[in-house]
């Protein structure tokens, strides 16, 4: 193995360590608590080492968000694959999406609500974002009829995101969440 390959492997390992530490600190104390100084202490590297990996805190948040999108895509993929039919697949993907947001509120926040420099709905979007959208589209596709699949998928996603956001913000009572999700799904599976 070459020295260059070893250095690249070590760099990737350090980068993953920084991302994991940022995610853990944010989940424990919120994004305000995530500073390069605190991260440097947690990962036992100097701040200049952090800056050699990430331009600033915003770049670290983007890396955490991208990792979150990969996790969400994986959970939706597993839910869709395990479903016995296309109707249940849509329901299971919707349930996986909302459950992910419930289990990881701070991660969901950086993925969708924080001001981070992350392109959506463009060819420049990271592969993990495309994978998540593609999983939603796979679940919506059998129900598209003659509608534009991309727009219909965006509408379904917007519905899920709206339910998550309004419920988390106590704008909608949590106890009716499942019924609301069922109503949304019923509109897509007619």
N, CA and C of each residue as an Amber inpcrd file, in Angstrom:
protein
   570
   0.8450000  -1.1740000   0.0000000   0.0000000   0.0000000   0.0000000
   0.8900000   1.2360000   0.0000000   0.5200000   2.2100000  -0.8100000
   1.3460000   3.4050000  -0.9400000   1.1420000   4.3540000   0.2410000
   2.1090000   5.2110000   0.4250000   2.0130000   6.2220000   1.4760000
   0.8270000   7.1380000   1.1980000   0.6140000   7.4850000  -0.0570000
  -0.5030000   8.3540000  -0.4360000  -1.8470000   7.7110000  -0.0670000
  -1.9960000   6.4300000  -0.3320000  -3.2370000   5.7290000  -0.0040000
  -3.4620000   5.7210000   1.5070000  -2.4000000   5.4980000   2.2680000
  -2.5140000   5.5130000   3.7300000  -2.9330000   6.8950000   4.2180000
  -2.3240000   7.9390000   3.6650000  -2.6700000   9.3170000   4.0660000
  -4.1280000   9.6360000   3.7410000  -4.5760000   9.2060000   2.5870000
  -5.9740000   9.4350000   2.2070000  -6.9250000   8.6990000   3.1340000
  -6.5700000   7.4820000   3.4950000  -7.3800000   6.7000000   4.4250000
  -7.4300000   7.3720000   5.7940000  -6.2820000   7.8580000   6.2800000
  -6.2210000   8.5480000   7.5670000  -7.0240000   9.8480000   7.5180000
  -6.9380000  10.5600000   6.4090000  -7.6990000  11.8100000   6.2570000
  -9.2030000  11.5250000   6.2950000  -9.6330000  10.5000000   5.5840000
 -11.0520000  10.1320000   5.5720000 -11.5140000   9.7260000   6.9740000
 -10.6650000   9.0280000   7.6970000 -10.9940000   8.6080000   9.0550000
 -11.1450000   9.8290000   9.9730000 -10.2350000  10.8000000   9.8480000
 -10.3230000  12.0360000  10.6470000 -11.5930000  12.8080000  10.3060000
 -11.8830000  12.8820000   9.0200000 -13.0820000  13.5930000   8.5820000
 -14.3350000  12.9510000   9.1640000 -14.4120000  11.6430000   9.1250000
 -15.5570000  10.9200000   9.6930000 -15.6380000  11.1640000  11.1900000
 -14.5070000  11.1910000  11.8720000 -14.4680000  11.4570000  13.3110000
 -15.0330000  12.8450000  13.6140000 -14.6690000  13.8300000  12.8250000
 -15.1600000  15.2030000  13.0080000 -16.6730000  15.2620000  12.7830000
 -17.1480000  14.6290000  11.7330000 -18.5850000  14.6220000  11.4220000
 -19.3650000  13.9440000  12.5420000 -18.8750000  12.8140000  13.0070000
 -19.5510000  12.0900000  14.0860000 -19.5750000  12.9170000  15.3650000
 -18.4670000  13.5460000  15.6940000 -18.4070000  14.3840000  16.8980000
 -19.3690000  15.5640000  16.7850000 -19.4450000  16.1840000  15.6260000
 -20.3650000  17.3080000  15.4310000 -21.8080000  16.8550000  15.5820000
 -22.1240000  15.7120000  14.9960000 -23.4920000  15.1840000  15.0820000
 -23.8580000  14.8570000  16.5310000 -22.9560000  14.2110000  17.2460000
 -23.2160000  13.8570000  18.6420000 -23.3640000  15.0970000  19.5150000
 -22.4910000  16.0790000  19.3210000 -22.5650000  17.3080000  20.1120000
 -23.8550000  18.0600000  19.8040000 -24.2280000  18.1450000  18.5410000
 -25.4690000  18.8230000  18.1700000 -26.6830000  18.1050000  18.7420000
 -26.6860000  16.7770000  18.6830000 -27.8180000  16.0200000  19.2260000
 -27.9280000  16.1900000  20.7380000 -26.7970000  16.3390000  21.4090000
 -26.8000000  16.4900000  22.8620000 -27.1290000  17.9100000  23.3090000
 -26.6070000  18.9150000  22.5640000 -26.7030000  20.2940000  23.0460000
 -27.2430000  21.2920000  22.0290000 -27.5240000  20.8690000  20.8140000
 -28.0100000  21.7860000  19.7860000 -26.8670000  22.3250000  18.9370000
 -27.2000000  22.8720000  17.7690000 -26.1880000  23.3380000  16.8370000
 -25.4240000  24.5470000  17.3530000 -26.0370000  25.3250000  18.2480000
 -25.3290000  26.4790000  18.8040000 -24.0920000  26.0410000  19.5740000
 -24.1330000  24.8590000  20.1420000 -23.0170000  24.3480000  20.9460000
 -21.8650000  23.8210000  20.0940000 -22.1050000  23.6230000  18.8160000
 -21.0750000  23.0750000  17.9350000 -20.1660000  24.2140000  17.4710000
 -18.9610000  24.2170000  17.9910000 -17.9510000  25.1900000  17.5740000
 -16.6940000  24.4150000  17.1870000 -15.8470000  25.0490000  16.3950000
 -14.6180000  24.3530000  16.0120000 -13.7380000  24.1090000  17.2300000
 -13.7750000  24.9960000  18.1890000 -12.9890000  24.7960000  19.4090000
 -13.4590000  23.5440000  20.1660000 -14.7680000  23.4240000  20.3490000
 -15.2930000  22.2450000  21.0640000 -15.0570000  20.9710000  20.2690000
 -15.2130000  21.0440000  18.9590000 -14.9640000  19.8570000  18.1400000
 -13.5010000  19.4490000  18.2080000 -12.6050000  20.4230000  18.1460000
 -11.1750000  20.1200000  18.2340000 -10.8610000  19.4020000  19.5440000
 -11.4610000  19.8600000  20.6340000 -11.2560000  19.1950000  21.9280000
 -11.7850000  17.7690000  21.9030000 -12.9740000  17.5900000  21.3330000
 -13.5980000  16.2590000  21.3060000 -12.8160000  15.2500000  20.4770000
 -12.3090000  15.6930000  19.3460000 -11.6190000  14.7570000  18.4520000
 -10.1160000  14.7100000  18.7140000  -9.6660000  15.5580000  19.6170000
  -8.2570000  15.6110000  20.0150000  -7.3230000  15.9410000  18.8530000
  -7.7710000  16.9160000  18.0560000  -6.9540000  17.4920000  16.9940000
  -7.0370000  19.0050000  17.1580000  -6.0870000  19.7120000  16.6010000
  -6.0980000  21.1690000  16.6950000  -7.1560000  21.7530000  15.7580000
  -7.5360000  23.0080000  16.0230000  -8.4750000  23.6800000  15.1370000
  -7.9380000  23.7730000  13.7070000  -6.6530000  24.0460000  13.5060000
  -6.1460000  24.0610000  12.1210000  -6.3510000  22.7290000  11.3930000
  -6.3040000  21.6110000  12.1180000  -6.5690000  20.3180000  11.4860000
  -8.0260000  20.2620000  11.0320000  -8.9440000  20.7440000  11.8800000
 -10.3470000  20.7880000  11.4770000 -10.5230000  21.6360000  10.2250000
  -9.8450000  22.7860000  10.2080000  -9.9600000  23.6760000   9.0520000
  -9.2840000  23.0940000   7.8060000  -8.4000000  22.1560000   7.9840000
  -7.8190000  21.5040000   6.8010000  -8.8220000  20.5420000   6.1620000
  -9.8450000  20.1640000   6.9200000 -10.8990000  19.2820000   6.4120000
 -12.1380000  20.0570000   5.9850000 -12.4780000  21.0680000   6.7820000
 -13.7070000  21.8190000   6.5620000 -13.4240000  23.3120000   6.6390000
 -13.9830000  24.0550000   5.7050000 -13.7500000  25.5010000   5.6240000
 -14.2310000  26.2240000   6.8810000 -15.3830000  25.7690000   7.4160000
 -15.9900000  26.4220000   8.5750000 -17.0600000  25.5130000   9.1700000
 -17.7430000  26.0180000  10.1810000 -18.8070000  25.2440000  10.8280000
 -19.9040000  24.8820000   9.8190000 -20.2130000  25.8070000   8.9250000
 -21.2380000  25.5290000   7.9220000 -20.8950000  24.3240000   7.0580000
 -19.6310000  24.1810000   6.7100000 -19.2030000  23.0310000   5.9070000
 -19.3290000  21.7300000   6.7000000 -19.0920000  21.8060000   7.9950000
 -19.2730000  20.6280000   8.8510000 -20.7600000  20.2690000   8.9090000
 -21.6040000  21.2840000   9.0330000 -23.0470000  21.0390000   9.0650000
 -23.5240000  20.4070000   7.7610000 -22.9720000  20.8620000   6.6400000
 -23.3230000  20.2600000   5.3440000 -22.9330000  18.7840000   5.3360000
 -21.7450000  18.4650000   5.8260000 -21.2930000  17.0670000   5.8510000
 -22.1990000  16.2120000   6.7270000 -22.6230000  16.7660000   7.8590000
 -23.5540000  16.0350000   8.7350000 -24.8830000  15.8410000   8.0200000
 -25.3740000  16.8770000   7.3560000 -26.6460000  16.7740000   6.6320000
 -26.5750000  15.7170000   5.5330000 -25.4910000  15.7040000   4.7770000
 -25.3390000  14.7170000   3.6970000 -25.3380000  13.3070000   4.2790000
 -24.6440000  13.1290000   5.3960000 -24.6600000  11.8190000   6.0660000
 -26.0840000  11.4690000   6.4920000 -26.8260000  12.4490000   6.9740000
 -28.2180000  12.2180000   7.3620000 -29.0790000  11.8070000   6.1850000
 -28.8750000  12.4480000   5.0380000 -29.6380000  12.0690000   3.8500000
 -29.3310000  10.6320000   3.4290000 -28.0910000  10.2330000   3.5520000
 -27.7300000   8.8450000   3.2310000 -28.4310000   7.8820000   4.1860000
 -28.4540000   8.2270000   5.4650000 -29.1400000   7.3840000   6.4560000
 -30.6360000   7.3000000   6.1530000 -31.2480000   8.4550000   5.8760000
 -32.6820000   8.4860000   5.5800000 -32.9960000   7.6700000   4.3230000
 -32.1960000   7.8270000   3.2860000 -32.4140000   7.0580000   2.0550000
 -32.3460000   5.5610000   2.3380000 -31.3780000   5.1540000   3.1460000
 -31.2540000   3.7400000   3.4940000 -32.4670000   3.2160000   4.2440000
 -32.9730000   4.0030000   5.1680000 -34.1550000   3.5760000   5.9320000
 -35.3920000   3.5040000   5.0440000 -35.5410000   4.4780000   4.1510000
 -36.6990000   4.4340000   3.2420000 -36.5770000   3.2610000   2.2690000
 -35.3600000   2.9940000   1.7890000 -35.1270000   1.8660000   0.8750000
 -35.5100000   0.5530000   1.5490000 -35.0810000   0.3750000   2.7830000
 -35.3900000  -0.8500000   3.5270000 -36.8950000  -0.9820000   3.7500000
 -37.5470000   0.1180000   4.0710000 -38.9930000   0.0890000   4.2990000
 -39.7390000  -0.2740000   3.0140000 -39.3300000   0.3200000   1.9160000
 -39.9800000   0.0440000   0.6290000 -39.7600000  -1.4000000   0.2060000
 -38.5400000  -1.8780000   0.3630000 -38.2040000  -3.2420000  -0.0590000
 -38.9390000  -4.3010000   0.7640000 -39.2150000  -3.9890000   2.0160000
 -39.8710000  -4.9590000   2.8990000 -41.3910000  -4.9920000   2.7310000
 -41.9420000  -4.0300000   2.0350000 -43.4000000  -3.9470000   1.8910000
 -43.9150000  -5.0150000   0.9260000 -45.0800000  -5.5940000   1.2250000
 -45.6130000  -6.6650000   0.3730000 -46.2100000  -6.1830000  -0.9510000
 -46.5810000  -4.8990000  -1.0400000 -47.1620000  -4.3840000  -2.2780000
 -46.9070000  -2.8890000  -2.3680000 -47.2760000  -2.2910000  -3.5100000
 -46.9520000  -0.8770000  -3.7490000 -47.7240000   0.0640000  -2.8230000
 -48.9270000  -0.3160000  -2.4480000 -49.6990000   0.5220000  -1.5200000
 -49.0170000   0.5600000  -0.1580000 -48.6190000  -0.5980000   0.3330000
 -47.9140000  -0.6630000   1.6320000 -46.5350000  -0.0260000   1.5260000
 -45.9200000  -0.1200000   0.3630000 -44.5960000   0.4790000   0.1920000
 -44.6630000   1.9840000   0.4260000 -45.6660000   2.6380000  -0.1440000
 -45.8090000   4.0760000   0.0610000 -46.0540000   4.3830000   1.5320000
 -46.8990000   3.5940000   2.1690000 -47.1820000   3.7980000   3.5920000
 -45.9360000   3.5860000   4.4380000 -45.1720000   2.5620000   4.1260000
 -43.9670000   2.2620000   4.9070000 -42.8770000   3.3170000   4.6940000
 -42.7570000   3.8210000   3.4770000 -41.7870000   4.8870000   3.2110000
 -42.1920000   6.1460000   3.9730000 -43.4730000   6.4840000   3.9460000
 -43.9590000   7.6430000   4.6930000 -43.7230000   7.4850000   6.1900000
 -43.9880000   6.2930000   6.7030000 -43.7630000   6.0300000   8.1250000
 -42.2760000   6.0800000   8.4710000 -41.4330000   5.5430000   7.5770000
 -39.9790000   5.5770000   7.8200000 -39.4740000   7.0160000   7.8280000
 -39.9770000   7.8300000   6.9260000 -39.5680000   9.2340000   6.8510000
 -39.9190000   9.9650000   8.1540000 -41.1670000   9.8450000   8.5760000
 -41.5880000  10.5720000   9.7800000 -40.9340000  10.0030000  11.0350000
 -40.7180000   8.7030000  11.0740000 -40.0380000   8.0980000  12.2290000
 -38.5890000   8.5740000  12.3090000 -37.9230000   8.6860000  11.1660000
 -36.5510000   9.1890000  11.1320000 -36.5020000  10.5950000  11.7220000
 -37.4290000  11.4490000  11.3030000 -37.4750000  12.8220000  11.8150000
 -37.7270000  12.8420000  13.3190000 -38.5620000  11.9440000  13.8070000
 -38.8370000  11.8650000  15.2540000 -37.6210000  11.3890000  16.0380000
 -36.9080000  10.4100000  15.4980000 -35.7460000   9.8550000  16.2050000
 -34.5290000  10.7650000  16.1560000 -34.4390000  11.5780000  15.1150000
 -33.2480000  12.4150000  14.8970000 -33.6450000  13.8730000  14.6570000
 -34.2630000  14.5310000  15.6330000 -34.7580000  15.8940000  15.3780000
 -33.6710000  16.9030000  15.0290000 -32.5100000  16.8030000  15.6500000
 -31.4350000  17.7630000  15.3710000 -30.8230000  17.4830000  13.9970000
 -30.6760000  16.2290000  13.6570000 -30.1740000  15.8630000  12.3360000
 -31.1680000  16.3060000  11.2650000 -32.4440000  16.0470000  11.4810000
 -33.4760000  16.4650000  10.5330000 -33.4460000  17.9840000  10.3620000
 -33.2270000  18.6770000  11.4600000 -33.1610000  20.1370000  11.4260000
 -32.0300000  20.6280000  10.5190000 -30.8460000  20.0260000  10.6220000
 -29.7330000  20.4720000   9.7710000 -29.9560000  20.0470000   8.3200000
 -30.6830000  18.9740000   8.1090000 -30.9690000  18.5290000   6.7540000
 -31.9440000  19.4630000   6.0390000 -32.9180000  19.9990000   6.7880000
 -34.0020000  20.7210000   6.1430000 -34.2500000  22.1460000   6.6190000
 -33.8510000  22.4780000   7.8220000 -34.2600000  23.7750000   8.3610000
 -33.1200000  24.7610000   8.5960000 -31.9300000  24.2840000   8.8030000
 -30.7970000  25.1820000   9.0140000 -30.3530000  25.7780000   7.6820000
 -29.8170000  26.9780000   7.7440000 -29.2970000  27.6270000   6.5360000
 -27.9100000  27.0690000   6.2450000 -27.8590000  26.0500000   5.4060000
 -26.5880000  25.4490000   5.0030000 -26.4730000  25.5400000   3.4850000
 -25.2590000  25.5490000   3.0080000 -24.9880000  25.6660000   1.5750000
 -25.0530000  24.2890000   0.9260000 -26.2760000  23.8410000   0.6890000
 -26.5000000  22.5060000   0.1580000 -27.5070000  22.6090000  -0.9860000
 -27.1010000  22.2900000  -2.2150000 -28.0310000  22.4230000  -3.3420000
 -29.0630000  21.2920000  -3.3510000 -30.3060000  21.6650000  -3.5420000
 -31.3960000  20.7040000  -3.6870000 -31.8950000  20.7720000  -5.1190000
 -32.4290000  19.6790000  -5.6120000 -33.1250000  19.6250000  -6.9050000
 -32.2700000  20.1280000  -8.0740000 -30.9820000  19.8490000  -8.0100000
 -30.0960000  20.1840000  -9.1200000 -29.1540000  19.0100000  -9.3500000
 -28.5180000  19.0230000 -10.4870000 -27.5250000  17.9770000 -10.7790000
 -26.3460000  18.0730000  -9.8120000 -26.1180000  19.2600000  -9.2300000
 -25.0070000  19.4670000  -8.2960000 -25.2830000  18.9290000  -6.9000000
 -26.5030000  18.5290000  -6.6320000 -26.8430000  18.0070000  -5.3070000
 -26.0360000  16.7330000  -5.0500000 -25.5880000  16.5380000  -3.8070000
 -24.8450000  15.3170000  -3.4840000 -25.6660000  14.0540000  -3.7660000
 -24.9800000  12.9890000  -4.0420000 -25.6290000  11.7110000  -4.3780000
 -26.6120000  11.2690000  -3.2970000 -26.3070000  11.5180000  -2.0360000
 -27.1950000  11.0990000  -0.9480000 -28.5540000  11.7970000  -1.0380000
 -28.5810000  13.0510000  -1.4770000 -29.8490000  13.7610000  -1.6420000
 -30.6480000  13.1460000  -2.7840000 -29.9560000  12.8430000  -3.8810000
 -30.6270000  12.1930000  -5.0060000 -31.1630000  10.8170000  -4.5850000
 -30.4060000  10.0940000  -3.7890000 -30.8350000   8.7580000  -3.3500000
 -32.1120000   8.8460000  -2.5210000 -32.1840000   9.8320000  -1.6350000
 -33.3870000  10.0040000  -0.8210000 -34.5920000  10.3490000  -1.6760000
 -34.4150000  11.2880000  -2.5930000 -35.5190000  11.6610000  -3.4760000
 -35.9330000  10.4790000  -4.3450000 -34.9540000   9.7330000  -4.8410000
 -35.2530000   8.5720000  -5.6800000 -36.0590000   7.5190000  -4.9240000
 -35.7730000   7.3550000  -3.6430000 -36.5560000   6.3990000  -2.8450000
 -38.0040000   6.8530000  -2.7220000 -38.2050000   8.1450000  -2.4960000
 -39.5750000   8.6670000  -2.4630000 -40.2530000   8.4500000  -3.8130000
 -39.5310000   8.7470000  -4.8900000 -40.0950000   8.5950000  -6.2360000
 -40.4540000   7.1400000  -6.5360000 -39.6220000   6.2090000  -6.1120000
 -39.9240000   4.7770000  -6.3240000 -41.2290000   4.3910000  -5.6390000
 -41.4600000   4.9310000  -4.4470000 -42.6870000   4.6170000  -3.7110000
 -43.9020000   5.3130000  -4.3210000 -43.7190000   6.5190000  -4.8400000
 -44.8270000   7.2980000  -5.4130000 -45.1670000   6.8200000  -6.8200000
 -44.1880000   6.3500000  -7.5670000 -44.3350000   6.0130000  -8.9850000
 -45.5660000   5.1620000  -9.3220000 -45.8440000   4.0930000  -8.6060000
 -47.0140000   3.2840000  -8.9750000 -48.3460000   4.0280000  -8.8340000
 -48.3310000   5.1600000  -8.1580000 -49.5550000   5.9150000  -7.8980000
 -49.6290000   7.1900000  -8.7350000 -48.6950000   7.3780000  -9.6510000
 -48.5940000   8.6280000 -10.3930000 -49.6570000   8.7800000 -11.4810000
 -50.1690000   7.6690000 -11.9930000 -51.1160000   7.7950000 -13.0950000
 -50.4460000   8.5470000 -14.2280000 -51.0690000   9.5860000 -14.6990000
 -50.4820000  10.3840000 -15.7740000 -49.7800000  11.6310000 -15.2680000
 -49.6920000  11.7760000 -13.9530000 -49.0710000  12.9760000 -13.3820000
 -47.5570000  12.9540000 -13.5260000 -46.9580000  14.1240000 -13.5220000
 -45.5070000  14.2770000 -13.5650000 -44.9200000  13.6660000 -12.2900000
 -44.1210000  12.6200000 -12.4200000 -43.6010000  11.9020000 -11.2620000
 -42.7510000  12.7960000 -10.3680000 -41.9080000  13.6380000 -10.9400000
 -41.0710000  14.5190000 -10.1450000 -41.8940000  15.4720000  -9.3000000
 -42.8890000  16.1020000  -9.9200000 -43.7390000  17.0390000  -9.1800000
 -44.5830000  16.3300000  -8.1350000 -45.0910000  15.1630000  -8.4840000
 -45.8960000  14.4080000  -7.5240000 -45.0430000  13.9690000  -6.3330000
 -43.8100000  13.5470000  -6.6110000 -42.8970000  13.1610000  -5.5350000
 -42.5940000  14.3560000  -4.6460000 -42.3340000  15.5110000  -5.2500000
 -42.0980000  16.7260000  -4.4540000 -43.3030000  17.0630000  -3.5820000
 -44.4990000  16.8600000  -4.1130000 -45.7190000  17.1500000  -3.3580000
 -45.8670000  16.1840000  -2.1850000 -45.5910000  14.9100000  -2.4180000
 -45.6530000  13.9300000  -1.3370000 -44.6180000  14.2690000  -0.2660000
 -43.4060000  14.5720000  -0.6980000 -42.3330000  14.9540000   0.2210000
 -42.7430000  16.1930000   1.0210000 -43.3040000  17.1820000   0.3480000
 -43.7440000  18.4020000   1.0320000 -44.8140000  18.0770000   2.0800000
 -45.6980000  17.1510000   1.7500000 -46.7200000  16.7350000   2.7150000
 -46.0950000  16.0920000   3.9420000 -45.1590000  15.1810000   3.7150000
 -44.4750000  14.5340000   4.8460000 -43.7100000  15.5560000   5.6780000
 -42.9660000  16.4200000   4.9980000 -42.1790000  17.4330000   5.7060000
 -43.0930000  18.3760000   6.4880000 -44.1960000  18.7560000   5.8960000
 -45.1500000  19.6210000   6.5920000 -45.7030000  18.9650000   7.8470000
 -46.0660000  17.7030000   7.7390000 -46.5770000  16.9870000   8.9190000
 -45.5150000  16.9210000  10.0180000 -44.2930000  16.6040000   9.6260000
 -43.1980000  16.5210000  10.5980000 -42.9780000  17.8770000  11.2670000
 -42.8480000  18.9110000  10.4540000 -42.5180000  20.2390000  10.9610000
 -43.6270000  20.8040000  11.8410000 -44.8570000  20.6860000  11.4020000
 -45.9680000  21.2340000  12.1830000 -46.2040000  20.4440000  13.4650000
 -45.9980000  19.1520000  13.4270000 -46.1480000  18.3440000  14.6380000
 -45.0270000  18.6440000  15.6220000 -43.7850000  18.6890000  15.1280000
 -42.6460000  19.0010000  16.0040000 -42.7580000  20.3780000  16.6170000
 -43.3170000  21.3160000  15.8890000 -43.4710000  22.6820000  16.3770000
 -44.7180000  22.8760000  17.2220000 -45.4030000  21.7960000  17.5450000
 -46.6250000  21.8140000  18.3690000 -47.7350000  22.6420000  17.7110000
 -47.7080000  22.7420000  16.3760000 -48.7780000  23.4250000  15.6460000
 -49.9220000  22.4530000  15.3540000 -49.5720000  21.1660000  15.3340000
 -50.5600000  20.1030000  15.1830000 -50.4160000  19.1610000  16.3710000
 -51.5300000  18.6880000  16.9420000 -51.4300000  17.7460000  18.0720000
 -50.8010000  16.4220000  17.6370000 -49.8190000  15.9570000  18.3930000
 -49.0860000  14.7390000  18.0790000 -49.9990000  13.5130000  18.0310000
 -51.0070000  13.4820000  18.8840000 -51.8300000  12.2700000  18.9610000
 -52.5930000  11.9700000  17.6680000 -52.7580000  12.9410000  16.7840000
 -53.4460000  12.6930000  15.5180000 -52.4680000  12.4910000  14.3560000
 -51.1890000  12.3690000  14.6460000 -50.1790000  12.2420000  13.5820000
 -50.4510000  11.0460000  12.6710000 -50.7010000   9.9000000  13.2420000
 -50.8990000   8.6940000  12.4310000 -52.1120000   8.8480000  11.5230000
 -53.1660000   9.4390000  12.0320000 -54.3730000   9.6280000  11.2080000
 -54.0950000  10.6050000  10.0610000 -53.3410000  11.6580000  10.3350000
 -52.9810000  12.5970000   9.2730000 -52.1500000  11.9100000   8.1920000
 -51.2000000  11.0960000   8.6230000 -50.3670000  10.3540000   7.6690000
 -51.2460000   9.4240000   6.8250000 -52.1950000   8.7710000   7.4390000
 -53.1130000   7.8970000   6.7030000 -53.9280000   8.6790000   5.6700000
 -54.3770000   9.8820000   6.0380000 -55.1310000  10.7160000   5.0950000
 -54.2660000  11.1330000   3.9080000 -53.0260000  11.5180000   4.1790000
 -52.1050000  11.8770000   3.0960000 -51.8980000  10.6880000   2.1640000
 -51.6440000   9.5220000   2.7410000 -51.4180000   8.3180000   1.9240000
 -52.6490000   7.9540000   1.1030000 -53.8350000   8.1110000   1.6920000
 -55.0670000   7.7750000   0.9830000 -55.2150000   8.6290000  -0.2760000
 -54.7730000   9.8590000  -0.2550000 -54.8710000  10.7350000  -1.4210000
 -53.9280000  10.2950000  -2.5320000 -52.8610000   9.6380000  -2.1610000
 -51.8780000   9.2050000  -3.1670000 -52.1380000   7.7850000  -3.6700000
 -52.9350000   7.0220000  -2.9520000 -53.1260000   5.6060000  -3.3420000
 -54.5370000   5.3290000  -3.8510000 -55.2480000   6.3380000  -4.2500000
 -56.6230000   6.1340000  -4.7720000 -56.6080000   5.2620000  -5.9890000
